[in-house]
Amino acid sequence: MVGTAAVLGMTAVALGMVLTPGPNMVYLVSRSISQGWQAGMVSLAGTAAGFVVYMTLANVGLAAVFVVVPWLYVGLKVAGACYLLYLAWRTLRPGGRSPFEAQDLPRDSRATLFRMGLLTNLLNPKAAIMYLALIPQFIDPTAGSVMGQGFVLGGVQIGVSVLVNAGIVLAAGSIAVFLRSRPTWMRWQRRATGTLLGAVGVKLAMDAPAPATA
């Protein structure tokens, strides 16, 4: 059974990561600005499918590996905390490029848009780290099925990602115009996101996790 604290923690991490500029956001914004919000939504469906692929592969493997190799559970938690701190540093450093400075792209069919969204996510290191290192941070081996908890937490992450990205897709054009004339707002957005990621990363790094048991 997944606890409320784990769901809230996963929601905070997922929110911080989806708001951090990366390949998925850049691609979705680019498509939405150059080809319309419908193209952005089709592309978003592809990225969501990529998350489902990662979630399934990671949870099926991790459910067995955590029991056979208990220390790997601790290692992944440490790696996840370090990656969150790295994302926080990269977000807060000056000179980062806004995803809303997207370049024009050629018009593509819906099948191509879906496929490109899927591939963009499958080749996105943030997606891999999310399922292999960050979701295990919130799994309690004593609270029931590791696999079941992984799927629930993965579902929370996918839900947050889809909802936030859908809002970004629908508002991409307006946001791009708004932020282009207000660079100070973009700086505060980066600071808020980086602070959120850093706070979660510090908390996880300070924890003393125990290895998973059968």
C-alpha positions as CSV (number, residue, x, y, z in Angstrom):
1,M,0.0,0.0,0.0
2,V,1.4,3.4,-1.0
3,G,1.3,5.9,1.8
4,T,0.1,9.5,1.5
5,A,3.7,10.8,2.1
6,A,5.1,8.7,-0.7
7,V,2.4,10.0,-3.1
8,L,3.0,13.6,-2.1
9,G,6.7,13.2,-2.4
10,M,6.4,11.6,-5.8
11,T,4.1,14.4,-6.9
12,A,6.6,17.0,-5.8
13,V,9.5,15.3,-7.6
14,A,7.4,14.8,-10.8
15,L,6.3,18.4,-10.7
16,G,9.8,19.7,-10.3
17,M,11.1,17.5,-13.2
18,V,8.3,18.3,-15.6
19,L,8.9,22.0,-15.0
20,T,12.6,21.6,-15.6
21,P,13.4,22.4,-19.3
22,G,14.4,19.2,-21.1
23,P,14.0,17.3,-24.4
24,N,10.3,16.6,-23.8
25,M,9.3,20.2,-23.0
26,V,11.4,21.6,-25.8
27,Y,9.9,19.2,-28.3
28,L,6.3,19.7,-27.2
29,V,6.6,23.5,-27.1
30,S,8.3,23.6,-30.5
31,R,5.5,21.5,-32.0
32,S,2.8,23.5,-30.4
33,I,4.2,26.9,-31.5
34,S,5.0,25.8,-35.1
35,Q,2.1,23.4,-35.8
36,G,-0.7,24.2,-33.3
37,W,-1.9,22.8,-30.0
38,Q,-3.4,19.7,-31.7
39,A,0.1,18.6,-32.9
40,G,1.4,19.3,-29.4
41,M,-1.3,17.0,-27.9
42,V,-0.5,14.2,-30.3
43,S,3.2,14.5,-29.5
44,L,2.3,14.5,-25.8
45,A,0.4,11.2,-26.3
46,G,3.7,9.8,-27.7
47,T,5.7,11.0,-24.7
48,A,3.1,9.5,-22.3
49,A,3.4,6.1,-24.1
50,G,7.2,6.4,-23.5
51,F,6.6,6.8,-19.8
52,V,4.4,3.7,-19.8
53,V,7.2,1.7,-21.5
54,Y,9.8,2.8,-19.0
55,M,7.4,2.2,-16.0
56,T,6.6,-1.3,-17.1
57,L,10.2,-2.4,-17.8
58,A,11.6,-0.8,-14.7
59,N,9.0,-2.1,-12.3
60,V,9.0,-5.7,-13.6
61,G,12.8,-5.8,-13.3
62,L,13.1,-3.9,-10.0
63,A,10.6,-6.0,-8.2
64,A,12.9,-9.0,-8.5
65,V,16.3,-7.2,-8.4
66,F,15.6,-5.4,-5.1
67,V,15.1,-8.7,-3.3
68,V,17.9,-10.6,-5.0
69,V,20.4,-7.7,-4.6
70,P,19.2,-5.6,-1.6
71,W,22.1,-3.2,-1.6
72,L,21.1,-2.0,-5.1
73,Y,18.0,-0.4,-3.5
74,V,20.3,1.8,-1.4
75,G,22.5,2.6,-4.3
76,L,19.6,3.7,-6.5
77,K,18.3,5.9,-3.7
78,V,21.7,7.6,-3.4
79,A,22.0,8.0,-7.2
80,G,18.5,9.5,-7.3
81,A,19.3,12.0,-4.6
82,C,22.5,13.1,-6.4
83,Y,20.6,13.4,-9.7
84,L,18.0,15.7,-8.1
85,L,20.7,17.9,-6.7
86,Y,22.4,18.0,-10.2
87,L,19.1,19.0,-11.8
88,A,18.7,21.7,-9.2
89,W,22.2,23.1,-9.9
90,R,21.6,23.0,-13.7
91,T,18.3,24.8,-13.3
92,L,19.6,27.5,-11.0
93,R,22.8,28.3,-12.9
94,P,22.7,31.4,-15.1
95,G,22.6,31.3,-18.8
96,G,20.1,28.4,-19.2
97,R,18.0,28.6,-22.4
98,S,14.2,28.9,-22.2
99,P,12.2,26.0,-23.8
100,F,9.9,28.7,-25.1
101,E,12.7,29.9,-27.5
102,A,11.7,27.1,-29.8
103,Q,12.7,27.0,-33.4
104,D,10.2,26.5,-36.2
105,L,9.8,22.9,-37.3
106,P,8.4,21.3,-40.5
107,R,4.8,20.1,-40.4
108,D,4.4,16.4,-39.8
109,S,1.6,13.8,-39.8
110,R,0.0,12.7,-36.6
111,A,1.7,9.3,-36.9
112,T,5.1,11.0,-37.2
113,L,4.3,13.4,-34.3
114,F,3.3,10.5,-32.0
115,R,6.4,8.5,-33.0
116,M,8.7,11.5,-32.5
117,G,7.2,12.2,-29.1
118,L,7.7,8.5,-28.1
119,L,11.3,8.4,-29.3
120,T,12.1,11.8,-27.7
121,N,10.9,10.4,-24.3
122,L,12.6,7.0,-24.7
123,L,15.9,8.7,-25.4
124,N,15.4,11.2,-22.6
125,P,17.9,10.5,-19.7
126,K,15.5,12.2,-17.3
127,A,12.8,9.6,-18.0
128,A,15.2,6.7,-17.4
129,I,16.5,8.2,-14.2
130,M,12.9,8.8,-13.0
131,Y,12.0,5.1,-13.1
132,L,15.4,3.5,-12.3
133,A,16.5,5.8,-9.5
134,L,13.9,8.3,-8.3
135,I,10.7,6.3,-8.0
136,P,12.5,3.7,-5.7
137,Q,13.1,6.6,-3.3
138,F,9.4,6.4,-2.3
139,I,9.0,2.6,-2.3
140,D,8.7,1.0,1.2
141,P,9.7,-2.7,0.9
142,T,7.7,-3.4,4.1
143,A,4.5,-1.9,2.8
144,G,3.5,-4.6,0.3
145,S,4.4,-5.5,-3.3
146,V,7.3,-3.5,-4.6
147,M,6.0,-3.9,-8.1
148,G,2.5,-2.7,-7.1
149,Q,4.0,0.4,-5.4
150,G,6.1,1.1,-8.4
151,F,3.1,1.1,-10.8
152,V,1.1,3.3,-8.5
153,L,3.9,5.8,-8.1
154,G,4.6,5.6,-11.8
155,G,1.0,6.4,-12.5
156,V,1.2,9.4,-10.2
157,Q,4.3,10.6,-12.2
158,I,2.6,10.1,-15.6
159,G,-0.6,11.9,-14.4
160,V,1.4,14.9,-13.2
161,S,3.5,15.0,-16.4
162,V,0.5,14.7,-18.7
163,L,-1.6,17.3,-16.9
164,V,1.3,19.9,-16.7
165,N,2.5,19.3,-20.2
166,A,-1.1,19.5,-21.6
167,G,-1.4,22.9,-20.0
168,I,2.0,24.0,-21.5
169,V,0.9,22.7,-24.9
170,L,-2.3,24.7,-24.8
171,A,-0.7,27.9,-23.5
172,A,2.7,27.6,-25.4
173,G,2.1,30.4,-27.8
174,S,0.8,32.8,-25.2
175,I,3.5,31.9,-22.8
176,A,6.2,32.4,-25.4
177,V,5.0,35.9,-26.2
178,F,4.6,36.8,-22.5
179,L,8.0,35.6,-21.3
180,R,9.8,37.0,-24.3
181,S,9.0,40.5,-23.0
182,R,9.5,39.6,-19.3
183,P,12.9,37.8,-18.8
184,T,12.6,38.4,-15.0
185,W,9.7,36.1,-14.8
186,M,11.7,33.3,-16.5
187,R,14.5,33.7,-14.0
188,W,12.0,33.3,-11.1
189,Q,10.5,30.3,-12.7
190,R,13.9,28.6,-12.9
191,R,14.7,29.6,-9.3
192,A,11.4,28.1,-7.9
193,T,11.9,24.9,-9.9
194,G,15.5,24.5,-8.9
195,T,14.8,25.2,-5.2
196,L,12.0,22.5,-5.2
197,L,14.3,19.9,-6.7
198,G,17.2,20.8,-4.4
199,A,15.0,20.6,-1.3
200,V,13.8,17.1,-2.2
201,G,17.3,16.0,-3.1
202,V,18.8,17.2,0.2
203,K,16.0,15.5,2.2
204,L,16.6,12.2,0.4
205,A,20.4,12.5,0.7
206,M,20.0,13.0,4.5
207,D,17.8,9.9,4.9
208,A,19.4,6.6,6.1
209,P,17.7,4.1,3.8
210,A,17.7,0.4,4.6
211,P,18.1,-2.2,1.9
212,A,15.0,-4.0,0.6
213,T,14.1,-7.4,2.1
214,A,11.9,-10.2,0.8
